[in-house]
Amino acid sequence: MSTISEEQKIDTVHRLGVMSERHPELKRRVADARFELDAVILAMNAADERIQAGEEIHSLQEQAAVEQAKNAHAQALADLLRGER
């Protein structure tokens, strides 16, 4: 359950739009970080499927990659919202 009000959500959408127009390079960094996050999630899912199929492997490396990518995406998004390079 979200504690963010509808007004805050609307303000956030507006800010993202404005900052994306002002800072296209930061918008691109967010998109690149999101793509990287998507890719490592898929890799982790593939490792988990192999484990479920009986392979004696672990997905710790993939899990760590997801955490790093989540952090990178969050940082890129924060930079965009702040307009920081």
C-alpha positions, -999 to +999 in steps of 0.1 A: +000+000+000+014+033-010+016+063+013+021+087-016-009+109-023-024+114-057-012+150-056+023+138-050+021+113-078+008+140-102+036+164-091+062+136-097+049+129-132+051+166-139+086+169-126+098+139-145+084+154-177+099+188-171+133+175-161+134+150-190+129+179-214+156+200-197+181+172-194+178+147-222+212+132-213+200+124-178+168+109-193+189+087-215+209+076-184+177+066-167+166+046-198+200+029-200+200+020-164+164+006-167+175-015-196+204-029-177+181-037-148+157-055-171+186-075-185+200-086-152+165-096-139+161-118-170+195-134-162+185-140-126+152-156-137+171-178-161+195-189-133+165-196-111+149-217-138+181-237-141+181-243-104+145-254-104+153-278-132+178-295-109+211-278-118+235-275-089+242-238-092+233-207-072+221-174-084+241-152-059+260-135-087+228-127-106+211-115-074+241-092-067+239-078-103+202-071-098+209-052-066+236-031-083+214-024-113+185-014-090+209+010-072+222+024-105+186+029-118+176+047-086+206+069-087+200+078-124+164+086-116+173+107-086+199+126-107+172+133-133+147+145-107+174+168-092+188+179-126+222+168-115+249+155-138 
